[in-house]
Amino acid sequence: MALLFSLADGELEAVDLHHARLAAAWCKYLEDHAQRIYASRIAPEQFAASTLSRKLAGGWKGSEGSFALRDVYRNCWTGLGTPEETRAALRLLEEAGWVRRDANEPGPGRPAENYTINPRLQEVTDGKHRLLAKLDSRQENNRRTPSDRTDKPPKSLTASRSLLK
């Protein structure tokens, strides 16, 4: 890319640092667009659950151990701007074991939707959260076409490698 930028500017002798920086900026621009395109390949609720999982894994509300539904959608994070989007994401995180919906306490007014964060979320195995790995594998399975899916995961690394060939 830097060579093309250099040639477009009429530089025939050498590629200078300015053109290399332009090429790097162009690559960053294309990467941002590629991420948006790839994000559209997964269901919106999975993308929202992924966004919320990164927030939880990063320690959001970790010291408190719980949060309300409105705490999430008031932040207007990507895919989590409405109560409906947030509920869909939380259903996936609940299935994956990240959070648990608390029972509503009777009282005046509309009941709040509160969630408790799984305390095991802080346990790290091989540099990756166990629950994050579970959610990632769920998302990966949903990205594959039905013909790519198998009922049972490979039992060994050798079997995994043979699937990749």
VENURJO-V743127 format. One line per field, one symbol per residue. ss: DSSP state (~ for helix, > for strand, _ for the rest). phi: phi as a letter, one per 40 degrees, with the letter a starting at -180 (. if undefined). A space follows every 10 residues. Layout:
ss = ???
phi = ???
This chain:
ss = _~~~~~~~__ ______~~~~ ~~~~~~~~~~ ~~~~~~~~~_ ___~~~~~~~ ~~~~~~~___ _____>>>~~ ~~~_______ __~~~~~~~~ ~~~~~___>> >_________ ___>>>>_~~ ~~_>>__>>~ ~~~~~~~~~~ ~~~__~~~__ ______~~~~ ~~~~_
phi = .ccccccccg cbcacccdcc ccccccccdc cdcccccccc cbcdcccccc cccccccchc gcccgaabdc cccccfcdgb cbcccccccc ccccccgcbb ccccccicgc ccbbbbcccc dccbbfgbcd cccccdcccc cccccdcccb cbcccacccc ccccc
